[in-house]
């Protein structure tokens, strides 16, 4: 049975606030990753028009070495013509009542943390991680450098298989979500699958880009997480440093943790980064980052 499509009135609201959202959601659904399968909407309607929305997603993570399902608040918005009337506040209160009934911990990402502190959320410090590599020009790949995925059914099946059986990229803070959040976030951030590479010899996906000799590693998806050297060889290319946007506790090696915020993210062109906020227990001790494609 096919999943229900996104309500047109809700899609219209999201499009008025974030023009890229409806297209990304539609493209993800066409690949078999339907927003409506995972997001519980809380909406306000006036005169047949949807004027406010808060979404709640159940997000399976591994935090501090143990599996945990958290609630994830996302897509909080009010129609521009209906702002300053308390709509977002009322919908957040409604969503949080449901979230607290179902989850011990609730998270969200935002550029306006001051709005959410009144609901008991607090900002959690995150870090990116860097690791130098010995210069090895013409580093030979072990699997042809990986094949870029495309928006076609065969690659959608591959994504569904690997995401459905993936190990968390980090035991300190990683996701085992089956793919809707991953794919919608991917399409929202970059618009396509060009940064997603399948390494057939490892049966592994990396989401990465090479920027001026630095390998930016956004996620690794597979039934096992290999060591860093194996991943770097699979990707190939002449890179002198790796920057991981997740805690690299499963990759081995010596890493430097760098405190991360919107200003640092902007310097690196990381438009996806917003502050992480948490309500409830947060069982992580030490530096970490919630991976980009686990953020809602």
Buried (B, 14 or more C-beta within 10 A) or exposed (E): EEBEEBBEBBBBBBBBBEEEBBBBBBBBBEBBBBBBEBBBBBBBEEEEEBBBBBBBBBBBBBBBBEEBBBBBBBBBBBBEEBEEBEBBBBBBBBBBEBBBEEBEBBBBBBEEBEBBEEBEBEBBEBBBBBBEBEEEEEBEBBBEBBBEBEEEEEBBEBBBEBBEEBBBBBBBBBBBBBBBBBBBBBBBBBEEBEBBBBBEEBBBBBBBEEEEEBBBBBBBBBEEBBEBEBBBBBBBBEBEBBBBBBBBBBBEEEBEBBEBEEEBBEEBEBEBBBBBBBBBEBEBEEBBBBBBBBBB
